[in-house]
Each structure stands twice: as C-alpha cells, then as structure tokens.
Amino acid sequence: MRKKVILACSQCLNRNYSTMKNMAQHHERLEIKKFCKTCNAHTIHRETK
C-alpha cells in the first residue's frame, strides 16, 4: 500500500515536494536531502503529518 506524503524544508518549513511512500516497509518519517527554492540551497526535507 502506497501513501502520498508531503515533504517540508527543515530550515524554512516551506512545503515544497510531494512523493509516494510504501507504508508496508517504512513506519518512520521520511527524510530526503532536496533543493529548496526559498532557501536557495540543498536542505533536508522531512515528511509532514
């Protein structure tokens, strides 16, 4: 079962990306290093609630 999740920047808390997550395998929150247009840098983006 896959679930749509939203990723937010850890620096500015801007919600920039959305992706799919496999709920059968991943129970913890997703963390990916991606580019933030607001910060103009690569930062860690975390899954929001």
C-alpha positions as CSV (number, residue, x, y, z in Angstrom):
1,M,0.0,0.0,0.0
2,R,1.4,3.4,-1.0
3,K,0.6,6.7,0.6
4,K,1.1,10.2,-0.7
5,V,3.3,12.3,1.7
6,I,4.3,15.9,1.7
7,L,7.9,17.0,2.3
8,A,8.8,20.2,4.1
9,C,12.1,22.0,4.4
10,S,13.7,21.7,7.8
11,Q,15.2,25.3,7.6
12,C,12.2,27.4,6.4
13,L,9.4,24.9,6.9
14,N,8.1,25.5,3.4
15,R,6.2,22.6,1.9
16,N,8.0,22.1,-1.4
17,Y,7.6,18.4,-2.6
18,S,5.2,15.5,-2.5
19,T,6.1,11.9,-3.1
20,M,4.8,8.4,-2.6
21,K,5.8,6.2,0.4
22,N,5.4,2.5,0.8
23,M,3.6,2.1,4.1
24,A,4.3,-1.7,4.5
25,Q,8.0,-1.1,4.8
26,H,8.5,2.4,6.2
27,H,6.9,3.3,9.5
28,E,9.3,6.2,10.4
29,R,9.2,9.6,8.9
30,L,10.9,10.1,5.5
31,E,14.0,12.4,5.3
32,I,15.5,13.3,1.9
33,K,18.0,16.0,1.0
34,K,16.5,18.1,-1.7
35,F,16.8,21.6,-3.2
36,C,14.6,24.3,-1.5
37,K,13.7,27.3,-3.8
38,T,13.1,29.6,-0.8
39,C,16.5,28.9,0.9
40,N,18.2,28.5,-2.4
41,A,20.2,25.6,-1.1
42,H,20.1,21.8,-0.7
43,T,18.5,21.1,2.7
44,I,16.9,18.1,4.5
45,H,13.2,17.8,3.7
46,R,11.1,15.8,6.2
47,E,7.7,14.2,5.9
48,T,4.9,16.3,7.5
49,K,1.9,14.9,9.3
